[in-house]
Amino acid sequence: MNSIYNRCSVRKFKQKSLEKSEISQILKAAFCAPSARNAQPWYFIVTEDKEKLKELSDFSPYAKLLADATLGIVVCADTDCNPSLDYCQQDCAAATQNMLIEAKELNIGSCWLGGYPNEDRVQMLKTYFKLPENIVPLWMVAFGYPDQEEEPKDKYKESKVRYE
Ligand SMILES: Cc1cc2nc3c(=O)[nH]c(=O)nc-3n(C[C@H](O)[C@H](O)[C@H](O)COP(=O)(O)O)c2cc1C
């Protein structure tokens, strides 16, 4: 899959809304992820509202680019599905990576915006969306059609692999 090799974080976006079908495909990819005990402990909050994206860009000092995005997805853990937030986090990370790859397949740019385990960022999202106790917002992903050159980095390092 070339999208795995060609994906890179995109931080500048065209101001053109994504197609509903594209958003749906990105979400469907998330749900394909593996999860511990197949608990599927994820929950997604999807917004295209520019005013909300601007407000949410304050959830972290490194999330300013969200104000430029045309779609934001908050990736949440549902601890009713798996009470271990550690497992939820791993499962939700797998779901997030699927979204990044599927977005690339559709020529849509994306950038993962870290939240958990920073408590202030998690709390800000929890309060903003008035979430119940079991829904823990972990991080966000910004999406949009790229408005920048995409330069995937060559990160392969043979020295980090040990063959037995
Ligand atoms: C857990 C995680 C948190 C990240 N948080 C941010 C962030 O807050 N802001 C940002 O601009 N990029 C963020 N990134 C993107 C990384 O900076 C990026 O993936 C890394 O520099 C490698 O570049 P690449 O995605 O282009 O391969 C995050 C990535 C991960 C996996």
The ligand as an SDF file (V2000), in Angstrom:
LIG
                    3D

 31 33  0  0  0  0  0  0  0  0999 V2000
    0.8810   10.6550   19.3000 C   0  0  0  0  0  0  0  0  0  0  0  0
    1.1880   11.7520   18.3110 C   0  0  0  0  0  0  0  0  0  0  0  0
    0.9860   13.0640   18.6660 C   0  0  0  0  0  0  0  0  0  0  0  0
    1.2400   14.0930   17.7500 C   0  0  0  0  0  0  0  0  0  0  0  0
    0.9380   15.3800   18.0990 N   0  0  0  0  0  0  0  0  0  0  0  0
    1.1260   16.3730   17.2080 C   0  0  0  0  0  0  0  0  0  0  0  0
    0.7300   17.7020   17.5360 C   0  0  0  0  0  0  0  0  0  0  0  0
    0.2220   17.9750   18.6290 O   0  0  0  0  0  0  0  0  0  0  0  0
    0.9070   18.6620   16.6070 N   0  0  0  0  0  0  0  0  0  0  0  0
    1.4790   18.4020   15.3760 C   0  0  0  0  0  0  0  0  0  0  0  0
    1.6130   19.3400   14.5810 O   0  0  0  0  0  0  0  0  0  0  0  0
    1.8520   17.1330   15.0360 N   0  0  0  0  0  0  0  0  0  0  0  0
    1.6800   16.1250   15.9120 C   0  0  0  0  0  0  0  0  0  0  0  0
    1.9950   14.8270   15.5760 N   0  0  0  0  0  0  0  0  0  0  0  0
    2.5670   14.5460   14.2530 C   0  0  0  0  0  0  0  0  0  0  0  0
    4.0710   14.2750   14.3600 C   0  0  0  0  0  0  0  0  0  0  0  0
    4.7610   15.4830   14.5850 O   0  0  0  0  0  0  0  0  0  0  0  0
    4.5420   13.6100   13.0590 C   0  0  0  0  0  0  0  0  0  0  0  0
    3.8530   12.3970   12.8760 O   0  0  0  0  0  0  0  0  0  0  0  0
    6.0410   13.3380   13.0710 C   0  0  0  0  0  0  0  0  0  0  0  0
    6.7650   14.5460   13.0540 O   0  0  0  0  0  0  0  0  0  0  0  0
    6.4860   12.4940   11.8740 C   0  0  0  0  0  0  0  0  0  0  0  0
    6.1570   13.1540   10.6810 O   0  0  0  0  0  0  0  0  0  0  0  0
    5.1940   12.5040    9.5880 P   0  0  0  0  0  0  0  0  0  0  0  0
    3.8270   12.3060   10.2220 O   0  0  0  0  0  0  0  0  0  0  0  0
    5.1450   13.5200    8.5010 O   0  0  0  0  0  0  0  0  0  0  0  0
    5.7850   11.2020    9.1660 O   0  0  0  0  0  0  0  0  0  0  0  0
    1.7580   13.7880   16.4660 C   0  0  0  0  0  0  0  0  0  0  0  0
    1.9510   12.4540   16.1090 C   0  0  0  0  0  0  0  0  0  0  0  0
    1.6520   11.4460   17.0080 C   0  0  0  0  0  0  0  0  0  0  0  0
    1.8120    9.9910   16.5870 C   0  0  0  0  0  0  0  0  0  0  0  0
  1  2  1  0
  2  3  1  0
  2 30  2  0
  3  4  2  0
  4  5  1  0
  4 28  1  0
  5  6  2  0
  6  7  1  0
  6 13  1  0
  7  8  2  0
  7  9  1  0
  9 10  1  0
 10 11  2  0
 10 12  1  0
 12 13  2  0
 13 14  1  0
 14 15  1  0
 14 28  1  0
 15 16  1  0
 16 17  1  0
 16 18  1  0
 18 19  1  0
 18 20  1  0
 20 21  1  0
 20 22  1  0
 22 23  1  0
 23 24  1  0
 24 25  2  0
 24 26  1  0
 24 27  1  0
 28 29  2  0
 29 30  1  0
 30 31  1  0
M  END
$$$$
